């Protein structure tokens, strides 16, 4: 592998500057979002950056999300039709891809090794073009409650990335409620381990504000005090890859299991309250 690097820029609401992430061009990374609009915005920025870099693009997502993404690309002055005609942009529906890989709710590694390499080979022009791939079929599995299959599919992609001999970036998008106690499971831990990096999402700042109020209500101390403790505790393991809110959630369940659900439930109440205030503002 070469050392070509890519830059992904995301707009964070708590700063006047764009957030820029650099990682190896062959990186497998993910982003956990709380809202659909945040996820779509991240995908658009990722693809726009790929067009500017002259990379080929693969978009694997549900039909309604794909339409929204393509409409926004067109609004940014990108000729989507030309990209497709010139075989620079390849579109797949997540459900169709999953139907060729998942059988009876389980990932079939053999079928994956037939479907996924074909997508990569076709989109990269048999390895002659660098590739940027976005997919949220794994996120669809997660939202359907099939967390084990989502983690297994990520593992299959990791194996492919390691053996295909081609530099490409793989961006996976998820919608996972950070304030739902059910989110903190062994499967979320496995999801973190499956990615080289889990990058902050634009809606993380608002989420931290909500959690800070909940932590102050339950513990009588600020969120960042707990954040410092869990950062030290998790500095060398897989949890360091998680967004801050999820790291704190895991830390609470390990250190203060009786209070963890109270904090998250309180944060849900605050989030609903703030949403009602914004609705009537």
Rosetta blueprint (number, residue, H / E / L):
1 X L
2 X L
3 X L
4 X L
5 X E
6 X E
7 X E
8 X E
9 X E
10 X E
11 X E
12 X L
13 X L
14 X L
15 X L
16 X L
17 X L
18 X E
19 X E
20 X E
21 X E
22 X E
23 X E
24 X E
25 X L
26 X L
27 X L
28 X E
29 X E
30 X E
31 X E
32 X E
33 X E
34 X L
35 X L
36 X H
37 X H
38 X H
39 X H
40 X H
41 X H
42 X H
43 X H
44 X H
45 X H
46 X H
47 X H
48 X H
49 X H
50 X H
51 X H
52 X H
53 X L
54 X L
55 X L
56 X E
57 X E
58 X E
59 X E
60 X E
61 X E
62 X L
63 X H
64 X H
65 X H
66 X H
67 X H
68 X H
69 X H
70 X H
71 X H
72 X H
73 X H
74 X H
75 X H
76 X L
77 X L
78 X L
79 X L
80 X H
81 X H
82 X H
83 X H
84 X H
85 X H
86 X L
87 X L
88 X L
89 X E
90 X E
91 X E
92 X E
93 X E
94 X H
95 X H
96 X H
97 X H
98 X H
99 X H
100 X L
101 X L
102 X E
103 X E
104 X L
105 X L
106 X E
107 X E
108 X L
109 X H
110 X H
111 X H
112 X H
113 X H
114 X H
115 X H
116 X H
117 X H
118 X H
119 X H
120 X H
121 X H
122 X H
123 X H
124 X L
125 X L
126 X L
127 X L
128 X L
129 X L
130 X L
131 X E
132 X E
133 X E
134 X E
135 X E
136 X L
137 X H
138 X H
139 X H
140 X H
141 X H
142 X H
143 X H
144 X L
145 X L
146 X L
147 X H
148 X H
149 X H
150 X H
151 X H
152 X H
153 X H
154 X H
155 X H
156 X H
157 X H
158 X H
159 X H
160 X H
161 X H
162 X H
163 X H
164 X L
165 X L
166 X L
167 X L
168 X E
169 X E
170 X E
171 X E
172 X E
173 X E
174 X E
175 X E
176 X L
177 X L
178 X L
179 X L
180 X L
181 X H
182 X H
183 X H
184 X L
185 X L
186 X H
187 X H
188 X H
189 X H
190 X H
191 X H
192 X H
193 X H
194 X L
195 X L
196 X L
197 X E
198 X E
199 X E
200 X L
201 X L
202 X L
203 X L
204 X H
205 X H
206 X H
207 X H
208 X H
209 X H
210 X H
211 X H
212 X H
213 X H
214 X H
215 X H
216 X H
217 X H
218 X H
219 X H
220 X L
221 X L
222 X L
223 X H
224 X H
225 X H
226 X H
227 X H
228 X H
229 X H
230 X H
231 X H
232 X H
233 X H
234 X L
235 X L
236 X L
237 X L
238 X H
239 X H
240 X H
241 X H
242 X L
243 X L
244 X H
245 X H
246 X H
247 X H
248 X H
249 X H
250 X H
251 X H
252 X H
253 X H
254 X H
255 X H
256 X L
257 X H
258 X H
259 X H
260 X H
261 X H
262 X H
263 X H
264 X H
265 X H
266 X H
267 X H
268 X H
269 X H
270 X H
271 X H
272 X H
273 X H
274 X H
275 X H
276 X H
277 X H
278 X H
279 X H
280 X H
281 X L
